[in-house]
């Protein structure tokens, strides 16, 4: 099945609400992440990206933290961005939406002068990120009740 979509930076409050709705569907409803930890103080300053069909229907989202917010997440290195909250609706999986979101976030990171992007991957998604050039480091850890690994890609 071919679905035409575009990935763009969230432009306004409606786009941001669409991003949050995708996250709620994937993380809260599907994966059981408590809603009170899904949304955090980093959302306000993050750069959000949104994948939408030509008719505007949301398909996926992700966010980039940079500056102080990213440094707080990655151990103090302000030159490294933090990719997070990558979510693709079930009906859009396998269409390349996730990879397109990651590449858009990397482009935004480059545009902000960042040298690398870190992320915390659910362990079942390690292969997806490895195919996109990310390398796992450090021990496995738990986040929101699920096993994760830290990963990085130098830009």
GROMACS elastic network, one bead per residue, 0.5 to 0.9 nm:
[ bonds ]
;  ai    aj funct       b0    kb
    1    95     6  0.80604   500
    2    95     6  0.73525   500
    3    53     6  0.72829   500
    3    54     6  0.88378   500
    3    92     6  0.82934   500
    3    95     6  0.73425   500
    4    52     6  0.85657   500
    4    53     6  0.58865   500
    4    54     6  0.63122   500
    5    51     6  0.65170   500
    5    52     6  0.53238   500
    5    54     6  0.56421   500
    5    55     6  0.87747   500
    5    56     6  0.86428   500
    5    59     6  0.82652   500
    5    97     6  0.81508   500
    6    50     6  0.81771   500
    6    51     6  0.55473   500
    6    52     6  0.55613   500
    6    53     6  0.64627   500
    6    54     6  0.71619   500
    6    97     6  0.89124   500
    6   100     6  0.88026   500
    7    49     6  0.68198   500
    7    50     6  0.55609   500
    7    52     6  0.64909   500
    7    53     6  0.89875   500
    7    60     6  0.86849   500
    7    61     6  0.86660   500
    7    97     6  0.81953   500
    7   100     6  0.69558   500
    7   101     6  0.64937   500
    7   104     6  0.71224   500
    8    11     6  0.81444   500
    8    48     6  0.86713   500
    8    49     6  0.55491   500
    8    50     6  0.55050   500
    8    51     6  0.64885   500
    8    52     6  0.82692   500
    8   101     6  0.85423   500
    8   104     6  0.75343   500
    9    15     6  0.85635   500
    9    47     6  0.71598   500
    9    48     6  0.59050   500
    9    50     6  0.61599   500
    9    51     6  0.88320   500
    9   104     6  0.82735   500
    9   105     6  0.87397   500
    9   108     6  0.87007   500
   10    13     6  0.80582   500
   10    14     6  0.83794   500
   10    15     6  0.50355   500
   10    16     6  0.58951   500
   10    18     6  0.88688   500
   10    19     6  0.79541   500
   10    47     6  0.74863   500
   10    48     6  0.53982   500
   10    49     6  0.52162   500
   10    50     6  0.58893   500
   11    14     6  0.80325   500
   11    15     6  0.60518   500
   11    16     6  0.76236   500
   11    48     6  0.86796   500
   11    49     6  0.88503   500
   12    15     6  0.53472   500
   12    16     6  0.63703   500
   12    17     6  0.87346   500
   13    17     6  0.60550   500
   13    18     6  0.85414   500
   14    17     6  0.50684   500
   14    18     6  0.62356   500
   14    19     6  0.87125   500
   15    18     6  0.50056   500
   15    19     6  0.63013   500
   15    20     6  0.87410   500
   15    48     6  0.86942   500
   15    49     6  0.86425   500
   15    50     6  0.71973   500
   15    58     6  0.88853   500
   16    20     6  0.62625   500
   16    21     6  0.85960   500
   16    48     6  0.70861   500
   16    49     6  0.85399   500
   16    50     6  0.82180   500
   17    20     6  0.50101   500
   17    21     6  0.60728   500
   17    22     6  0.86841   500
   18    22     6  0.63228   500
   18    23     6  0.86903   500
   18    50     6  0.77666   500
   18    57     6  0.87697   500
   18    58     6  0.64055   500
   18    60     6  0.89222   500
   18    61     6  0.84623   500
   19    22     6  0.53059   500
   19    23     6  0.63614   500
   19    24     6  0.87025   500
   19    48     6  0.74002   500
   19    49     6  0.75655   500
   19    50     6  0.61956   500
   19    51     6  0.88146   500
   19    58     6  0.76662   500
   19    60     6  0.72097   500
   19    61     6  0.54449   500
   19    62     6  0.76201   500
   19    87     6  0.88769   500
   20    23     6  0.50201   500
   20    24     6  0.60730   500
   20    25     6  0.86405   500
   20    39     6  0.81877   500
   20    61     6  0.82646   500
   21    24     6  0.50382   500
   21    25     6  0.62509   500
   21    26     6  0.87119   500
   21    58     6  0.86938   500
   22    25     6  0.51567   500
   22    26     6  0.61928   500
   22    27     6  0.83289   500
   22    58     6  0.72220   500
   22    59     6  0.72575   500
   22    60     6  0.62046   500
   22    61     6  0.67935   500
   22    87     6  0.67689   500
   22    88     6  0.71791   500
   22    89     6  0.66047   500
   23    26     6  0.52114   500
   23    27     6  0.55163   500
   23    28     6  0.71506   500
   23    29     6  0.89139   500
   23    38     6  0.78802   500
   23    39     6  0.89414   500
   23    60     6  0.81653   500
   23    61     6  0.73792   500
   23    62     6  0.86702   500
   23    85     6  0.71437   500
   23    86     6  0.80168   500
   23    87     6  0.60070   500
   23    88     6  0.82198   500
   23    89     6  0.86281   500
   24    27     6  0.55501   500
   24    29     6  0.62699   500
   24    30     6  0.83915   500
   24    33     6  0.88193   500
   24    35     6  0.74441   500
   24    38     6  0.78440   500
   25    28     6  0.59428   500
   25    29     6  0.50100   500
   25    30     6  0.62091   500
   25    31     6  0.86535   500
   25    87     6  0.88962   500
   25    89     6  0.73334   500
   26    29     6  0.60007   500
   26    30     6  0.50035   500
   26    31     6  0.63689   500
   26    32     6  0.86528   500
   26    33     6  0.89952   500
   26    87     6  0.62702   500
   26    88     6  0.71073   500
   26    89     6  0.63396   500
   26    90     6  0.77942   500
   27    30     6  0.57472   500
   27    32     6  0.62652   500
   27    33     6  0.54595   500
   27    34     6  0.83387   500
   27    35     6  0.83817   500
   27    38     6  0.74032   500
   27    85     6  0.86521   500
   27    87     6  0.76329   500
   28    31     6  0.57512   500
   28    34     6  0.60478   500
   28    35     6  0.58731   500
   28    38     6  0.73801   500
   29    32     6  0.56726   500
   29    33     6  0.76133   500
   30    33     6  0.82697   500
   32    35     6  0.84861   500
   32   144     6  0.87575   500
   33    36     6  0.85342   500
   33    37     6  0.73444   500
   33    38     6  0.66540   500
   33   144     6  0.60069   500
   33   145     6  0.77974   500
   34    37     6  0.57057   500
   34    38     6  0.64648   500
   34   144     6  0.76510   500
   35    38     6  0.50591   500
   35    39     6  0.69004   500
   36    39     6  0.63703   500
   36    40     6  0.80158   500
   37    40     6  0.64654   500
   37   144     6  0.77760   500
   38    85     6  0.84946   500
   38   144     6  0.85937   500
   39    42     6  0.81500   500
   39    43     6  0.68132   500
   40    43     6  0.57828   500
   40    44     6  0.82361   500
   41    44     6  0.62890   500
   41    45     6  0.80794   500
   42    45     6  0.57633   500
   42    46     6  0.60503   500
   42    65     6  0.74477   500
   42    69     6  0.67157   500
   43    46     6  0.51369   500
   43    47     6  0.81294   500
   43    48     6  0.82510   500
   43    63     6  0.81458   500
   43    65     6  0.85822   500
   44    47     6  0.85990   500
   45    65     6  0.74587   500
   45    66     6  0.86376   500
   45    69     6  0.79756   500
   46    63     6  0.61767   500
   46    64     6  0.56504   500
   46    65     6  0.50447   500
   46    66     6  0.73887   500
   46    69     6  0.82591   500
   47    62     6  0.85565   500
   47    63     6  0.54968   500
   47    64     6  0.51063   500
   47    65     6  0.66042   500
   47    66     6  0.83736   500
   47   105     6  0.84691   500
   47   108     6  0.83524   500
   48    61     6  0.71485   500
   48    62     6  0.58817   500
   48    64     6  0.64422   500
   48    65     6  0.89495   500
   48   105     6  0.84348   500
   49    60     6  0.83447   500
   49    61     6  0.54617   500
   49    62     6  0.54012   500
   49    63     6  0.59778   500
   49    64     6  0.82056   500
   49   101     6  0.69563   500
   49   104     6  0.75128   500
   49   105     6  0.71572   500
   50    58     6  0.70625   500
   50    59     6  0.76136   500
   50    60     6  0.58858   500
   50    62     6  0.69024   500
   50    63     6  0.88786   500
   50   101     6  0.75036   500
   51    56     6  0.88445   500
   51    57     6  0.85036   500
   51    58     6  0.59502   500
   51    59     6  0.53550   500
   51    61     6  0.60754   500
   51    62     6  0.89926   500
   51    88     6  0.86197   500
   51    97     6  0.69922   500
   51    98     6  0.88619   500
   51   100     6  0.83089   500
   51   101     6  0.70365   500
   52    55     6  0.75725   500
   52    56     6  0.52322   500
   52    57     6  0.52485   500
   52    59     6  0.53530   500
   52    60     6  0.71984   500
   53    56     6  0.51476   500
   53    57     6  0.51705   500
   53    58     6  0.64887   500
   53    59     6  0.69667   500
   54    57     6  0.74070   500
   58    61     6  0.81821   500
   58    89     6  0.83657   500
   59    87     6  0.85586   500
   59    88     6  0.58974   500
   59    89     6  0.55577   500
   59    90     6  0.86605   500
   59    91     6  0.80660   500
   59    92     6  0.60601   500
   59    93     6  0.88371   500
   59    97     6  0.75850   500
   60    86     6  0.74911   500
   60    87     6  0.54080   500
   60    89     6  0.59616   500
   60    92     6  0.78442   500
   60    97     6  0.68764   500
   60    98     6  0.72414   500
   60   101     6  0.76698   500
   61    85     6  0.73233   500
   61    86     6  0.56447   500
   61    87     6  0.53893   500
   61    88     6  0.65409   500
   61    98     6  0.82380   500
   61   101     6  0.68259   500
   62    83     6  0.72149   500
   62    84     6  0.59668   500
   62    85     6  0.50566   500
   62    87     6  0.63281   500
   62    88     6  0.88052   500
   62    98     6  0.87965   500
   62   101     6  0.66043   500
   62   102     6  0.76495   500
   62   105     6  0.76152   500
   63    82     6  0.80957   500
   63    83     6  0.58112   500
   63    84     6  0.53389   500
   63    85     6  0.60474   500
   63    86     6  0.69186   500
   63   105     6  0.70898   500
   64    70     6  0.82315   500
   64    81     6  0.65723   500
   64    82     6  0.55774   500
   64    84     6  0.64502   500
   64    85     6  0.88163   500
   64   105     6  0.62350   500
   64   106     6  0.85028   500
   64   108     6  0.79199   500
   64   109     6  0.74065   500
   64   117     6  0.88106   500
   65    68     6  0.84114   500
   65    69     6  0.58343   500
   65    71     6  0.86765   500
   65    73     6  0.86126   500
   65    81     6  0.56667   500
   65    83     6  0.65349   500
   65    84     6  0.78473   500
   65   109     6  0.87895   500
   66    69     6  0.57968   500
   66    71     6  0.73298   500
   66    78     6  0.70695   500
   66    79     6  0.79886   500
   66    80     6  0.72316   500
   66    82     6  0.65743   500
   66   109     6  0.77127   500
   66   112     6  0.81389   500
   66   114     6  0.80374   500
   67    70     6  0.55033   500
   67    71     6  0.62292   500
   67    72     6  0.87316   500
   67    77     6  0.85934   500
   67    78     6  0.52198   500
   67    79     6  0.74555   500
   67    80     6  0.82083   500
   67    81     6  0.75026   500
   68    72     6  0.60843   500
   68    73     6  0.86945   500
   68    76     6  0.79312   500
   68    77     6  0.87004   500
   68    78     6  0.64494   500
   69    72     6  0.52005   500
   69    73     6  0.65323   500
   69    74     6  0.89054   500
   69    78     6  0.85002   500
   69    81     6  0.87496   500
   69    82     6  0.83883   500
   70    73     6  0.50593   500
   70    74     6  0.61191   500
   70    75     6  0.84621   500
   70    76     6  0.77670   500
   70    77     6  0.76481   500
   70    78     6  0.65170   500
   70    79     6  0.85700   500
   70    80     6  0.68434   500
   70    81     6  0.53953   500
   70    82     6  0.53056   500
   70    83     6  0.88247   500
   70   118     6  0.87983   500
   71    74     6  0.52004   500
   71    75     6  0.57681   500
   71    79     6  0.79834   500
   71    80     6  0.72444   500
   71    81     6  0.77574   500
   71    82     6  0.83489   500
   72    75     6  0.59007   500
   72    76     6  0.57061   500
   72    77     6  0.81931   500
   72    78     6  0.86158   500
   73    76     6  0.75027   500
   73    77     6  0.89881   500
   73    81     6  0.89572   500
   73    82     6  0.70945   500
   73   118     6  0.88954   500
   74    77     6  0.64704   500
   74    78     6  0.85005   500
   74    80     6  0.75530   500
   74    81     6  0.81898   500
   74    82     6  0.73013   500
   74   118     6  0.71625   500
   74   119     6  0.86785   500
   75    78     6  0.89356   500
   76    80     6  0.88938   500
   77    80     6  0.58218   500
   77    81     6  0.86027   500
   78    81     6  0.73425   500
   78   114     6  0.79475   500
   79   113     6  0.73736   500
   79   115     6  0.56988   500
   79   116     6  0.70767   500
   79   117     6  0.88365   500
   80   109     6  0.83900   500
   80   114     6  0.55111   500
   80   115     6  0.58195   500
   80   117     6  0.54010   500
   80   118     6  0.67727   500
   80   154     6  0.87554   500
   81   106     6  0.87177   500
   81   109     6  0.64017   500
   81   114     6  0.63017   500
   81   115     6  0.79209   500
   81   116     6  0.63012   500
   81   118     6  0.61319   500
   81   119     6  0.85520   500
   82   109     6  0.89100   500
   82   116     6  0.86615   500
   82   117     6  0.55226   500
   82   119     6  0.56368   500
   82   120     6  0.86306   500
   83    86     6  0.76199   500
   83   102     6  0.79031   500
   83   105     6  0.71167   500
   83   106     6  0.83562   500
   83   117     6  0.64240   500
   83   118     6  0.60875   500
   83   119     6  0.50997   500
   83   120     6  0.80040   500
   84    87     6  0.89295   500
   84   118     6  0.86577   500
   84   119     6  0.61054   500
   84   120     6  0.71923   500
   84   121     6  0.85882   500
   86    98     6  0.73868   500
   86   101     6  0.77216   500
   86   102     6  0.79366   500
   87    98     6  0.73839   500
   88    91     6  0.82591   500
   88    92     6  0.63839   500
   88    93     6  0.62765   500
   88    97     6  0.70057   500
   88    98     6  0.63157   500
   89    92     6  0.54458   500
   89    93     6  0.65743   500
   90    93     6  0.54542   500
   90    94     6  0.89809   500
   91    94     6  0.85853   500
   92    95     6  0.59319   500
   92    96     6  0.82820   500
   92    97     6  0.69495   500
   92    98     6  0.89190   500
   93    96     6  0.72264   500
   93    97     6  0.69493   500
   93    98     6  0.75503   500
   94    97     6  0.74738   500
   94    98     6  0.83228   500
   95    98     6  0.80554   500
   96    99     6  0.54073   500
   96   100     6  0.61551   500
   96   101     6  0.86833   500
   97   100     6  0.50648   500
   97   101     6  0.61407   500
   97   102     6  0.86923   500
   98   101     6  0.51228   500
   98   102     6  0.62942   500
   98   103     6  0.87235   500
   98   128     6  0.89156   500
   99   102     6  0.50948   500
   99   103     6  0.61990   500
   99   104     6  0.86003   500
   99   128     6  0.83074   500
   99   129     6  0.85318   500
   99   132     6  0.73500   500
  100   103     6  0.51652   500
  100   104     6  0.61386   500
  100   105     6  0.86508   500
  101   104     6  0.50995   500
  101   105     6  0.62279   500
  101   106     6  0.86443   500
  102   105     6  0.51491   500
  102   106     6  0.62117   500
  102   107     6  0.86830   500
  102   129     6  0.89054   500
  102   132     6  0.82822   500
  103   107     6  0.61838   500
  103   108     6  0.86670   500
  103   132     6  0.85548   500
  104   107     6  0.50533   500
  104   108     6  0.62832   500
  104   109     6  0.86341   500
  105   108     6  0.50430   500
  105   109     6  0.61604   500
  105   110     6  0.86743   500
  105   117     6  0.89122   500
  106   110     6  0.61839   500
  106   111     6  0.85544   500
  106   116     6  0.83445   500
  106   117     6  0.71051   500
  106   155     6  0.74410   500
  107   110     6  0.50966   500
  107   111     6  0.61655   500
  107   112     6  0.87353   500
  107   155     6  0.89977   500
  108   112     6  0.64226   500
  108   113     6  0.89106   500
  108   114     6  0.88881   500
  109   112     6  0.51576   500
  109   113     6  0.65366   500
  109   114     6  0.53405   500
  109   115     6  0.78531   500
  109   116     6  0.78461   500
  109   117     6  0.74521   500
  109   155     6  0.85009   500
  110   113     6  0.50518   500
  110   114     6  0.53155   500
  110   115     6  0.69570   500
  110   116     6  0.82735   500
  110   155     6  0.70825   500
  111   114     6  0.74745   500
  114   117     6  0.76575   500
  114   155     6  0.77339   500
  115   153     6  0.88813   500
  115   154     6  0.61236   500
  115   155     6  0.53787   500
  116   152     6  0.68490   500
  116   153     6  0.55424   500
  117   134     6  0.86992   500
  117   151     6  0.83489   500
  117   152     6  0.55818   500
  117   153     6  0.53928   500
  117   154     6  0.64983   500
  117   155     6  0.72387   500
  118   134     6  0.84051   500
  118   150     6  0.70902   500
  118   151     6  0.55867   500
  118   153     6  0.65911   500
  118   154     6  0.87513   500
  119   134     6  0.88620   500
  119   149     6  0.82875   500
  119   150     6  0.57958   500
  119   151     6  0.53402   500
  119   152     6  0.64189   500
  119   153     6  0.88718   500
  120   123     6  0.89554   500
  120   143     6  0.87962   500
  120   148     6  0.60576   500
  120   149     6  0.55625   500
  120   151     6  0.62074   500
  120   152     6  0.89100   500
  121   124     6  0.79915   500
  121   125     6  0.61822   500
  121   126     6  0.62675   500
  121   129     6  0.78599   500
  121   136     6  0.87895   500
  121   147     6  0.84268   500
  121   148     6  0.51878   500
  121   149     6  0.53943   500
  121   150     6  0.62990   500
  121   151     6  0.69700   500
  122   125     6  0.54545   500
  122   126     6  0.68828   500
  122   143     6  0.85181   500
  122   146     6  0.68415   500
  122   147     6  0.58707   500
  122   149     6  0.66311   500
  123   126     6  0.53099   500
  123   127     6  0.84978   500
  123   140     6  0.81273   500
  123   146     6  0.82240   500
  123   147     6  0.58175   500
  123   149     6  0.62390   500
  124   127     6  0.74655   500
  124   128     6  0.85951   500
  124   147     6  0.85112   500
  124   148     6  0.84334   500
  125   128     6  0.53136   500
  125   129     6  0.66219   500
  125   130     6  0.87321   500
  125   148     6  0.89786   500
  126   129     6  0.53484   500
  126   130     6  0.60307   500
  126   131     6  0.86637   500
  126   134     6  0.85974   500
  126   135     6  0.88259   500
  126   136     6  0.78269   500
  126   148     6  0.87631   500
  126   149     6  0.78755   500
  126   151     6  0.85433   500
  127   131     6  0.61527   500
  127   132     6  0.87202   500
  128   131     6  0.53794   500
  128   132     6  0.67487   500
  128   134     6  0.89448   500
  129   132     6  0.50155   500
  129   133     6  0.65409   500
  129   134     6  0.54042   500
  129   135     6  0.79002   500
  129   151     6  0.81693   500
  130   133     6  0.50929   500
  130   135     6  0.61304   500
  130   136     6  0.79974   500
  130   151     6  0.87241   500
  131   134     6  0.73058   500
  132   153     6  0.84980   500
  133   152     6  0.83503   500
  133   153     6  0.60586   500
  133   154     6  0.84834   500
  134   151     6  0.58329   500
  134   152     6  0.51402   500
  134   154     6  0.80559   500
  135   150     6  0.83630   500
  135   151     6  0.51472   500
  135   152     6  0.54013   500
  135   153     6  0.64381   500
  136   139     6  0.89391   500
  136   149     6  0.63804   500
  136   150     6  0.56509   500
  136   152     6  0.65985   500
  137   140     6  0.87873   500
  137   149     6  0.70125   500
  137   150     6  0.56444   500
  137   151     6  0.57796   500
  137   152     6  0.77167   500
  138   141     6  0.89234   500
  138   149     6  0.70556   500
  138   150     6  0.64858   500
  138   151     6  0.84659   500
  139   148     6  0.87617   500
  139   149     6  0.66128   500
  139   150     6  0.79018   500
  140   147     6  0.64226   500
  140   148     6  0.55907   500
  140   150     6  0.77368   500
  141   146     6  0.81611   500
  141   147     6  0.55790   500
  141   148     6  0.53016   500
  141   149     6  0.63357   500
  141   150     6  0.85584   500
  142   145     6  0.57869   500
  142   146     6  0.52786   500
  142   148     6  0.58214   500
  142   149     6  0.85803   500
  143   146     6  0.54039   500
  143   147     6  0.64434   500
  143   148     6  0.65798   500
  144   147     6  0.84738   500
